Amino acid sequence: MLKKLIEKVKSLTSVIKIVFFISVLVLIIVEMIHLKRTISVEQLKSVFGQLSPMNLFLIILVGVIAVLPTTGYDFVLNGLLRTDKSKRYILQTSWCINTFNNLSGFGGLIDIGLRMAFYGKKGQEKSDLREVTRFLPYLISGLSFISVIALIMSHIFHAKASVDYYYLVLIGASMYFPVIYWISGHKGSHYFGDMPSSTRIKLGVVSFFEWGCAAAAFIIIGYLMGIHLPVYKILPLFCIGCAVGIVSLIPGGLGSFELVLFTGFAAEGLPKETVVAWLLLYRLAYYIIPFFAGIYFFIHYLGSQINQRYENVPKELVSTVLQTMVSHLMRILGAFLIFSTAFFENITYIMWLQKLGLDPLQEQMLWQFPGLLLGVCFILLARTIDQKVKNAFPIAIIWI
């Protein structure tokens, strides 16, 4: 009877996940609409206006530096896979993977797919996939350590009241690492087990630094904004927000993370506009700006792999399309310049021309000559691109 019930629940797992996801999403949307009605846009602008350019630069710098520890996962993974990738390659591709992962959610198909694409070996897909997937649970294990620190702080400084409603979440997050450490080292577990203790410790240390730096970045950004809440009040709320964000299954914990912090910081007396600005700057510095750098690495490395696989055809195709576009653009710009200067116009208002003592026709020719020259140069440069003259393409880009 119990076995049938378990099988029935397993068959409905995907449906339960969808219902849970939609329920959480609806709750967040309703709460966000309510919060939007109570937030003053003018006060929000005032909060951003108080930031100096130097502080804004430091906020972005802190966010970018805080992402660096995430690259440690892939150095450990490449050791497990015994690849011969360079440290620079691992650093840049890992940045791409982890910044994509931060926005798309914790773990998942994107995470596995990118790691297989960058580090997988041909003919070893099955064994590589096993190594990639079984270390994924450790990506959030660092939150367990930070939650323990938050719990200790809450007890020492008697800050439990500010996190009272979510206290069980903090306790649950604290227990995650010991549980996953035991499961992944258990010999009876076929897929996630048999992981050496040295590997588990390395992944735990990397995750601790990742989540520690994320929490530190959040706190430092707050201090740079002039928010002087004690760390023992900020850290528990940050940990709870991250834990709720993970459980909600929403990519990046977007919305659920903010909702927890709105509630917690409101209890501490922080204005809602200040909390909104704090969260926006944290998202910008830790998620969005590093993500754009990740896009560059993604195009650079995955593009080169695709190019090699198809024997340089994609590169030639893109190069031809770009050259054709630039060539046509140069011709159009050249024609516009020539036509725009080919017609006489009233230039009596240009005093320096009047002082030269030229007749009206000479004045017109002198005024129009640079435009005509530039237009002809544009058209000639377009011709050199068509003929694939060396260095013509970069010169054309600079010329434009």
DRENDO-1510 file (C-alpha; in Angstrom, 1 decimal, always signed):
<recs>
REC; n; res; u; v; w
REC; 1; MET; +0.0; +0.0; +0.0 .
REC; 2; LEU; +2.8; +2.4; +1.0 .
REC; 3; LYS; +4.8; +1.4; -2.1 .
REC; 4; LYS; +1.8; +2.2; -4.4 .
REC; 5; LEU; +1.4; +5.6; -2.6 .
REC; 6; ILE; +5.1; +6.5; -3.1 .
REC; 7; GLU; +4.9; +5.5; -6.8 .
REC; 8; LYS; +1.8; +7.7; -7.2 .
REC; 9; VAL; +3.5; +10.6; -5.6 .
REC; 10; LYS; +6.6; +10.1; -7.8 .
REC; 11; SER; +4.3; +10.2; -10.9 .
REC; 12; LEU; +2.8; +13.5; -9.8 .
REC; 13; THR; +6.2; +15.1; -8.9 .
REC; 14; SER; +6.3; +17.3; -12.0 .
REC; 15; VAL; +2.7; +18.5; -11.5 .
REC; 16; ILE; +3.4; +19.3; -7.8 .
REC; 17; LYS; +6.5; +21.3; -8.7 .
REC; 18; ILE; +4.6; +23.3; -11.3 .
REC; 19; VAL; +1.7; +24.0; -8.8 .
REC; 20; PHE; +4.2; +25.0; -6.1 .
REC; 21; PHE; +6.1; +27.2; -8.5 .
REC; 22; ILE; +3.0; +29.0; -9.7 .
REC; 23; SER; +1.7; +29.4; -6.1 .
REC; 24; VAL; +4.9; +31.0; -5.0 .
REC; 25; LEU; +5.0; +33.2; -8.1 .
REC; 26; VAL; +1.4; +34.4; -7.5 .
REC; 27; LEU; +2.2; +35.2; -3.9 .
REC; 28; ILE; +5.3; +37.2; -4.8 .
REC; 29; ILE; +3.5; +39.1; -7.5 .
REC; 30; VAL; +0.6; +40.0; -5.1 .
REC; 31; GLU; +3.1; +41.2; -2.5 .
REC; 32; MET; +5.2; +43.1; -5.0 .
REC; 33; ILE; +2.1; +45.0; -6.2 .
REC; 34; HIS; +1.2; +45.8; -2.6 .
REC; 35; LEU; +4.7; +47.1; -2.0 .
REC; 36; LYS; +4.8; +49.1; -5.2 .
REC; 37; ARG; +1.7; +51.1; -4.0 .
REC; 38; THR; +3.4; +52.0; -0.7 .
REC; 39; ILE; +6.8; +53.0; -2.2 .
REC; 40; SER; +7.5; +56.7; -3.1 .
REC; 41; VAL; +9.3; +57.0; -6.4 .
REC; 42; GLU; +10.6; +60.5; -5.4 .
REC; 43; GLN; +12.1; +59.1; -2.2 .
REC; 44; LEU; +13.7; +56.3; -4.2 .
REC; 45; LYS; +15.3; +58.8; -6.6 .
REC; 46; SER; +16.5; +60.7; -3.5 .
REC; 47; VAL; +18.2; +57.6; -2.2 .
REC; 48; PHE; +20.0; +57.0; -5.5 .
REC; 49; GLY; +20.9; +60.7; -5.8 .
REC; 50; GLN; +22.8; +60.6; -2.5 .
REC; 51; LEU; +25.3; +58.1; -3.9 .
REC; 52; SER; +28.6; +59.6; -4.9 .
REC; 53; PRO; +30.3; +58.3; -8.2 .
REC; 54; MET; +33.1; +56.9; -6.1 .
REC; 55; ASN; +30.7; +54.9; -3.9 .
REC; 56; LEU; +28.8; +53.7; -7.0 .
REC; 57; PHE; +32.1; +52.5; -8.5 .
REC; 58; LEU; +33.1; +50.7; -5.2 .
REC; 59; ILE; +29.7; +49.0; -5.1 .
REC; 60; ILE; +30.2; +47.6; -8.6 .
REC; 61; LEU; +33.8; +46.6; -7.8 .
REC; 62; VAL; +32.7; +44.8; -4.6 .
REC; 63; GLY; +30.0; +42.9; -6.5 .
REC; 64; VAL; +32.4; +41.8; -9.3 .
REC; 65; ILE; +35.1; +40.7; -6.8 .
REC; 66; ALA; +32.4; +38.7; -4.8 .
REC; 67; VAL; +31.7; +36.6; -7.9 .
REC; 68; LEU; +35.4; +35.4; -8.2 .
REC; 69; PRO; +35.2; +32.5; -5.5 .
REC; 70; THR; +32.5; +30.8; -7.7 .
REC; 71; THR; +35.2; +29.9; -10.2 .
REC; 72; GLY; +36.8; +27.5; -7.6 .
REC; 73; TYR; +34.1; +24.9; -8.3 .
REC; 74; ASP; +35.4; +24.4; -11.8 .
REC; 75; PHE; +39.0; +24.1; -10.8 .
REC; 76; VAL; +37.9; +21.3; -8.5 .
REC; 77; LEU; +35.8; +19.8; -11.3 .
REC; 78; ASN; +38.6; +19.9; -13.8 .
REC; 79; GLY; +40.8; +18.1; -11.3 .
REC; 80; LEU; +38.2; +15.3; -11.1 .
REC; 81; LEU; +37.8; +15.1; -14.9 .
REC; 82; ARG; +41.6; +15.2; -15.3 .
REC; 83; THR; +41.5; +17.8; -18.1 .
REC; 84; ASP; +44.5; +19.7; -19.4 .
REC; 85; LYS; +42.7; +23.1; -19.7 .
REC; 86; SER; +44.7; +26.2; -18.8 .
REC; 87; LYS; +44.0; +28.2; -15.6 .
REC; 88; ARG; +42.9; +31.2; -17.7 .
REC; 89; TYR; +40.5; +29.1; -19.7 .
REC; 90; ILE; +39.0; +27.6; -16.6 .
REC; 91; LEU; +38.7; +31.0; -14.9 .
REC; 92; GLN; +37.0; +32.7; -17.8 .
REC; 93; THR; +34.6; +29.8; -18.7 .
REC; 94; SER; +33.8; +29.3; -15.0 .
REC; 95; TRP; +32.9; +33.0; -14.7 .
REC; 96; CYS; +30.5; +32.5; -17.7 .
REC; 97; ILE; +28.9; +29.4; -16.2 .
REC; 98; ASN; +28.4; +30.8; -12.7 .
REC; 99; THR; +27.1; +34.2; -13.7 .
REC; 100; PHE; +24.7; +32.5; -16.1 .
REC; 101; ASN; +23.7; +30.1; -13.2 .
REC; 102; ASN; +23.2; +33.0; -10.8 .
REC; 103; LEU; +20.5; +34.5; -13.1 .
REC; 104; SER; +19.0; +31.3; -14.4 .
REC; 105; GLY; +18.7; +29.6; -11.0 .
REC; 106; PHE; +20.7; +27.3; -8.8 .
REC; 107; GLY; +22.0; +24.3; -10.7 .
REC; 108; GLY; +19.8; +23.0; -13.6 .
REC; 109; LEU; +20.2; +22.1; -17.2 .
REC; 110; ILE; +22.1; +25.3; -18.2 .
REC; 111; ASP; +24.7; +24.6; -15.5 .
REC; 112; ILE; +25.2; +21.0; -16.6 .
REC; 113; GLY; +25.1; +21.8; -20.3 .
REC; 114; LEU; +27.7; +24.5; -20.1 .
REC; 115; ARG; +30.1; +22.5; -18.0 .
REC; 116; MET; +29.8; +19.5; -20.4 .
REC; 117; ALA; +30.4; +21.9; -23.4 .
REC; 118; PHE; +33.5; +23.5; -21.9 .
REC; 119; TYR; +35.1; +20.6; -20.0 .
REC; 120; GLY; +33.6; +17.4; -21.3 .
REC; 121; LYS; +35.8; +15.0; -23.3 .
REC; 122; LYS; +34.7; +13.3; -26.5 .
REC; 123; GLY; +33.9; +9.6; -25.8 .
REC; 124; GLN; +33.7; +10.1; -22.1 .
REC; 125; GLU; +30.3; +11.9; -21.9 .
REC; 126; LYS; +28.7; +9.4; -19.5 .
REC; 127; SER; +31.5; +9.5; -16.9 .
REC; 128; ASP; +31.9; +13.2; -17.2 .
REC; 129; LEU; +28.2; +13.8; -16.8 .
REC; 130; ARG; +28.3; +11.8; -13.6 .
REC; 131; GLU; +31.1; +13.9; -12.2 .
REC; 132; VAL; +29.4; +17.2; -13.2 .
REC; 133; THR; +26.0; +16.3; -11.7 .
REC; 134; ARG; +27.1; +14.8; -8.4 .
REC; 135; PHE; +29.0; +17.9; -7.3 .
REC; 136; LEU; +26.1; +20.2; -8.1 .
REC; 137; PRO; +24.5; +19.8; -4.6 .
REC; 138; TYR; +27.6; +21.5; -3.1 .
REC; 139; LEU; +26.9; +24.7; -4.9 .
REC; 140; ILE; +24.6; +25.8; -2.1 .
REC; 141; SER; +26.4; +24.0; +0.8 .
REC; 142; GLY; +28.2; +27.3; +1.7 .
REC; 143; LEU; +24.9; +28.8; +2.7 .
REC; 144; SER; +24.9; +26.2; +5.5 .
REC; 145; PHE; +28.1; +27.6; +7.0 .
REC; 146; ILE; +26.9; +31.2; +6.8 .
REC; 147; SER; +23.6; +30.2; +8.4 .
REC; 148; VAL; +25.4; +28.6; +11.3 .
REC; 149; ILE; +27.3; +31.9; +11.8 .
REC; 150; ALA; +24.0; +33.8; +11.6 .
REC; 151; LEU; +22.4; +31.5; +14.2 .
REC; 152; ILE; +25.3; +32.0; +16.6 .
REC; 153; MET; +25.1; +35.8; +16.1 .
REC; 154; SER; +21.4; +35.8; +16.7 .
REC; 155; HIS; +21.8; +34.0; +20.0 .
REC; 156; ILE; +24.8; +36.1; +21.2 .
REC; 157; PHE; +23.2; +39.4; +20.3 .
REC; 158; HIS; +19.6; +38.4; +21.1 .
REC; 159; ALA; +18.5; +39.2; +17.5 .
REC; 160; LYS; +16.1; +36.3; +17.2 .
REC; 161; ALA; +13.1; +38.6; +17.3 .
REC; 162; SER; +13.9; +40.2; +13.9 .
REC; 163; VAL; +13.9; +36.7; +12.2 .
REC; 164; ASP; +11.4; +35.0; +14.4 .
REC; 165; TYR; +9.0; +34.0; +11.6 .
REC; 166; TYR; +11.7; +32.4; +9.5 .
REC; 167; TYR; +13.9; +30.9; +12.3 .
REC; 168; LEU; +13.2; +27.3; +11.2 .
REC; 169; VAL; +14.4; +28.1; +7.7 .
REC; 170; LEU; +17.7; +29.3; +9.2 .
REC; 171; ILE; +18.0; +26.1; +11.2 .
REC; 172; GLY; +17.1; +23.9; +8.1 .
REC; 173; ALA; +19.7; +25.8; +6.0 .
REC; 174; SER; +22.4; +25.1; +8.7 .
REC; 175; MET; +21.7; +21.4; +8.5 .
REC; 176; TYR; +22.1; +21.2; +4.7 .
REC; 177; PHE; +25.9; +20.7; +4.5 .
REC; 178; PRO; +26.2; +17.9; +7.1 .
REC; 179; VAL; +23.4; +16.0; +5.3 .
REC; 180; ILE; +24.8; +16.4; +1.8 .
REC; 181; TYR; +28.3; +15.6; +3.1 .
REC; 182; TRP; +27.1; +12.3; +4.5 .
REC; 183; ILE; +25.0; +11.3; +1.4 .
REC; 184; SER; +27.8; +12.1; -1.1 .
REC; 185; GLY; +30.3; +10.0; +0.9 .
REC; 186; HIS; +27.9; +7.1; +1.5 .
REC; 187; LYS; +29.1; +4.0; -0.4 .
REC; 188; GLY; +25.6; +2.6; -0.8 .
REC; 189; SER; +24.5; +5.6; -3.0 .
REC; 190; HIS; +25.3; +4.7; -6.6 .
REC; 191; TYR; +25.1; +8.1; -8.3 .
REC; 192; PHE; +25.9; +10.8; -5.7 .
REC; 193; GLY; +27.9; +8.6; -3.4 .
REC; 194; ASP; +31.6; +7.5; -3.2 .
REC; 195; MET; +32.9; +11.0; -3.4 .
REC; 196; PRO; +36.3; +11.3; -1.7 .
REC; 197; SER; +36.4; +13.3; +1.5 .
REC; 198; SER; +39.1; +15.6; +0.2 .
REC; 199; THR; +36.8; +16.5; -2.8 .
REC; 200; ARG; +33.9; +17.1; -0.5 .
REC; 201; ILE; +36.0; +19.3; +1.8 .
REC; 202; LYS; +37.3; +21.3; -1.2 .
REC; 203; LEU; +33.8; +21.9; -2.6 .
REC; 204; GLY; +32.6; +22.9; +0.9 .
REC; 205; VAL; +35.4; +25.4; +1.3 .
REC; 206; VAL; +34.8; +26.9; -2.1 .
REC; 207; SER; +31.1; +27.2; -1.4 .
REC; 208; PHE; +31.8; +28.8; +2.0 .
REC; 209; PHE; +33.9; +31.5; +0.3 .
REC; 210; GLU; +31.2; +31.9; -2.4 .
REC; 211; TRP; +28.4; +32.5; +0.0 .
REC; 212; GLY; +30.6; +34.4; +2.5 .
REC; 213; CYS; +31.6; +36.8; -0.3 .
REC; 214; ALA; +28.0; +37.2; -1.5 .
REC; 215; ALA; +26.9; +38.1; +2.1 .
REC; 216; ALA; +29.9; +40.4; +2.6 .
REC; 217; ALA; +29.1; +42.2; -0.7 .
REC; 218; PHE; +25.5; +42.7; +0.3 .
REC; 219; ILE; +26.6; +44.1; +3.7 .
REC; 220; ILE; +29.3; +46.3; +2.2 .
REC; 221; ILE; +26.9; +47.7; -0.4 .
REC; 222; GLY; +24.5; +48.6; +2.4 .
REC; 223; TYR; +27.3; +50.5; +4.3 .
REC; 224; LEU; +28.4; +52.3; +1.2 .
REC; 225; MET; +24.8; +53.5; +0.9 .
REC; 226; GLY; +24.9; +54.8; +4.4 .
REC; 227; ILE; +22.9; +52.0; +6.0 .
REC; 228; HIS; +24.4; +51.2; +9.4 .
REC; 229; LEU; +22.5; +48.2; +10.6 .
REC; 230; PRO; +24.7; +45.8; +12.6 .
REC; 231; VAL; +25.9; +42.7; +10.8 .
REC; 232; TYR; +24.2; +40.4; +13.3 .
REC; 233; LYS; +20.8; +41.8; +12.0 .
REC; 234; ILE; +21.7; +41.8; +8.3 .
REC; 235; LEU; +23.3; +38.3; +8.0 .
REC; 236; PRO; +20.4; +36.2; +9.3 .
REC; 237; LEU; +17.9; +38.0; +7.0 .
REC; 238; PHE; +20.3; +37.5; +4.0 .
REC; 239; CYS; +20.6; +33.8; +4.8 .
REC; 240; ILE; +16.9; +33.3; +5.2 .
REC; 241; GLY; +16.2; +35.2; +1.9 .
REC; 242; CYS; +18.7; +33.1; +0.0 .
REC; 243; ALA; +17.2; +29.8; +1.5 .
REC; 244; VAL; +13.6; +30.9; +0.6 .
REC; 245; GLY; +14.8; +31.9; -2.9 .
REC; 246; ILE; +16.3; +28.4; -3.5 .
REC; 247; VAL; +13.2; +26.6; -2.2 .
REC; 248; SER; +10.9; +28.8; -4.3 .
REC; 249; LEU; +12.6; +27.4; -7.5 .
REC; 250; ILE; +12.4; +30.9; -9.0 .
REC; 251; PRO; +15.6; +31.7; -11.1 .
REC; 252; GLY; +18.0; +33.6; -8.9 .
REC; 253; GLY; +15.4; +33.6; -6.1 .
REC; 254; LEU; +14.1; +36.8; -7.8 .
REC; 255; GLY; +11.2; +38.2; -5.8 .
REC; 256; SER; +11.2; +35.7; -2.9 .
REC; 257; PHE; +14.6; +36.9; -1.8 .
REC; 258; GLU; +13.4; +40.5; -1.9 .
REC; 259; LEU; +10.2; +39.7; -0.1 .
REC; 260; VAL; +11.9; +38.2; +2.9 .
REC; 261; LEU; +14.3; +41.2; +3.2 .
REC; 262; PHE; +11.5; +43.7; +2.8 .
REC; 263; THR; +9.7; +42.1; +5.7 .
REC; 264; GLY; +12.8; +41.8; +7.9 .
REC; 265; PHE; +14.2; +45.2; +7.3 .
REC; 266; ALA; +10.8; +46.9; +7.7 .
REC; 267; ALA; +10.7; +45.3; +11.2 .
REC; 268; GLU; +14.1; +47.0; +11.8 .
REC; 269; GLY; +12.6; +50.4; +10.8 .
REC; 270; LEU; +14.4; +50.9; +7.4 .
REC; 271; PRO; +12.4; +52.9; +4.8 .
REC; 272; LYS; +11.1; +50.7; +2.0 .
REC; 273; GLU; +12.7; +53.0; -0.6 .
REC; 274; THR; +16.1; +52.5; +1.0 .
REC; 275; VAL; +15.6; +48.7; +1.0 .
REC; 276; VAL; +14.5; +48.8; -2.7 .
REC; 277; ALA; +17.6; +50.8; -3.7 .
REC; 278; TRP; +19.8; +48.4; -1.7 .
REC; 279; LEU; +18.4; +45.3; -3.4 .
REC; 280; LEU; +18.6; +46.9; -6.8 .
REC; 281; LEU; +22.3; +47.8; -6.4 .
REC; 282; TYR; +23.1; +44.4; -5.1 .
REC; 283; ARG; +21.4; +42.7; -8.1 .
REC; 284; LEU; +23.2; +45.1; -10.4 .
REC; 285; ALA; +26.6; +44.6; -8.9 .
REC; 286; TYR; +26.5; +40.9; -8.1 .
REC; 287; TYR; +24.3; +39.5; -10.9 .
REC; 288; ILE; +23.8; +41.8; -13.9 .
REC; 289; ILE; +27.2; +43.4; -14.6 .
REC; 290; PRO; +29.2; +40.1; -14.1 .
REC; 291; PHE; +26.6; +38.4; -16.3 .
REC; 292; PHE; +27.5; +40.7; -19.2 .
REC; 293; ALA; +31.2; +39.8; -18.8 .
REC; 294; GLY; +30.0; +36.2; -18.9 .
REC; 295; ILE; +28.3; +36.7; -22.2 .
REC; 296; TYR; +31.6; +37.8; -23.7 .
REC; 297; PHE; +33.4; +34.7; -22.5 .
REC; 298; PHE; +30.5; +32.5; -23.7 .
REC; 299; ILE; +30.6; +33.9; -27.2 .
REC; 300; HIS; +34.4; +33.8; -27.3 .
REC; 301; TYR; +34.9; +30.2; -26.1 .
REC; 302; LEU; +31.8; +28.4; -27.3 .
REC; 303; GLY; +31.9; +30.3; -30.6 .
REC; 304; SER; +35.5; +29.0; -31.2 .
REC; 305; GLN; +34.4; +25.4; -30.4 .
REC; 306; ILE; +31.5; +25.7; -32.9 .
REC; 307; ASN; +33.9; +27.2; -35.4 .
REC; 308; GLN; +36.4; +24.4; -35.1 .
REC; 309; ARG; +33.7; +21.7; -35.3 .
REC; 310; TYR; +32.4; +23.1; -38.6 .
REC; 311; GLU; +35.9; +23.7; -40.1 .
REC; 312; ASN; +36.0; +27.5; -39.9 .
REC; 313; VAL; +32.7; +27.9; -41.9 .
REC; 314; PRO; +30.8; +29.9; -39.2 .
REC; 315; LYS; +33.7; +32.4; -38.8 .
REC; 316; GLU; +33.9; +32.9; -42.6 .
REC; 317; LEU; +30.1; +33.4; -42.8 .
REC; 318; VAL; +30.0; +36.0; -40.0 .
REC; 319; SER; +33.0; +37.8; -41.4 .
REC; 320; THR; +31.4; +37.9; -44.9 .
REC; 321; VAL; +28.1; +39.2; -43.6 .
REC; 322; LEU; +29.8; +41.9; -41.4 .
REC; 323; GLN; +32.0; +43.0; -44.3 .
REC; 324; THR; +29.0; +43.2; -46.7 .
REC; 325; MET; +27.0; +45.2; -44.1 .
REC; 326; VAL; +29.9; +47.6; -43.4 .
REC; 327; SER; +30.6; +48.0; -47.2 .
REC; 328; HIS; +26.9; +48.9; -47.9 .
REC; 329; LEU; +26.9; +51.2; -44.9 .
REC; 330; MET; +30.0; +53.0; -46.1 .
REC; 331; ARG; +28.4; +53.6; -49.5 .
REC; 332; ILE; +25.2; +54.9; -48.0 .
REC; 333; LEU; +27.0; +57.3; -45.7 .
REC; 334; GLY; +29.3; +58.4; -48.5 .
REC; 335; ALA; +26.3; +59.1; -50.8 .
REC; 336; PHE; +24.5; +61.0; -48.1 .
REC; 337; LEU; +27.6; +63.2; -47.4 .
REC; 338; ILE; +28.0; +64.0; -51.1 .
REC; 339; PHE; +24.3; +64.8; -51.7 .
REC; 340; SER; +24.1; +66.9; -48.5 .
REC; 341; THR; +27.0; +69.1; -49.6 .
REC; 342; ALA; +26.1; +69.2; -53.3 .
REC; 343; PHE; +23.4; +71.9; -52.8 .
REC; 344; PHE; +24.0; +75.5; -52.2 .
REC; 345; GLU; +23.0; +76.9; -48.8 .
REC; 346; ASN; +23.0; +80.2; -47.0 .
REC; 347; ILE; +26.4; +80.5; -45.3 .
REC; 348; THR; +26.5; +84.3; -44.7 .
REC; 349; TYR; +26.3; +83.5; -40.9 .
REC; 350; ILE; +29.7; +81.9; -40.9 .
REC; 351; MET; +31.9; +84.9; -40.0 .
REC; 352; TRP; +35.3; +83.4; -40.6 .
REC; 353; LEU; +34.4; +82.7; -44.3 .
REC; 354; GLN; +33.4; +86.3; -44.8 .
REC; 355; LYS; +36.8; +87.5; -43.5 .
REC; 356; LEU; +38.7; +85.5; -46.2 .
REC; 357; GLY; +37.5; +87.9; -48.9 .
REC; 358; LEU; +36.3; +85.2; -51.3 .
REC; 359; ASP; +33.5; +85.5; -53.7 .
REC; 360; PRO; +30.2; +83.6; -52.9 .
REC; 361; LEU; +31.1; +80.7; -55.3 .
REC; 362; GLN; +34.5; +80.2; -53.7 .
REC; 363; GLU; +33.0; +80.4; -50.2 .
REC; 364; GLN; +30.5; +77.6; -51.2 .
REC; 365; MET; +33.3; +75.4; -52.6 .
REC; 366; LEU; +35.5; +75.9; -49.5 .
REC; 367; TRP; +32.6; +75.1; -47.2 .
REC; 368; GLN; +31.4; +72.0; -49.1 .
REC; 369; PHE; +34.8; +70.5; -50.0 .
REC; 370; PRO; +35.4; +68.6; -46.7 .
REC; 371; GLY; +32.0; +66.9; -46.9 .
REC; 372; LEU; +32.6; +65.9; -50.6 .
REC; 373; LEU; +36.0; +64.6; -49.7 .
REC; 374; LEU; +34.7; +62.5; -46.8 .
REC; 375; GLY; +31.9; +61.1; -49.0 .
REC; 376; VAL; +34.3; +60.0; -51.7 .
REC; 377; CYS; +36.6; +58.4; -49.1 .
REC; 378; PHE; +33.6; +56.5; -47.7 .
REC; 379; ILE; +32.8; +55.1; -51.1 .
REC; 380; LEU; +36.4; +54.3; -51.9 .
REC; 381; LEU; +36.8; +52.5; -48.6 .
REC; 382; ALA; +33.7; +50.4; -49.3 .
REC; 383; ARG; +35.4; +49.4; -52.5 .
REC; 384; THR; +38.6; +48.3; -50.7 .
REC; 385; ILE; +36.5; +46.2; -48.3 .
REC; 386; ASP; +34.8; +44.4; -51.3 .
REC; 387; GLN; +38.3; +43.7; -52.7 .
REC; 388; LYS; +39.4; +42.4; -49.3 .
REC; 389; VAL; +42.4; +44.8; -49.1 .
REC; 390; LYS; +44.5; +44.2; -45.9 .
REC; 391; ASN; +43.4; +46.3; -42.9 .
REC; 392; ALA; +40.5; +47.9; -44.8 .
REC; 393; PHE; +37.9; +46.5; -42.5 .
REC; 394; PRO; +39.3; +47.8; -39.2 .
REC; 395; ILE; +40.0; +51.2; -40.8 .
REC; 396; ALA; +36.4; +51.3; -42.0 .
REC; 397; ILE; +35.1; +50.6; -38.4 .
REC; 398; ILE; +37.3; +53.4; -37.0 .
REC; 399; TRP; +36.2; +55.7; -39.9 .
REC; 400; ILE; +32.5; +55.1; -39.1 .
</recs>
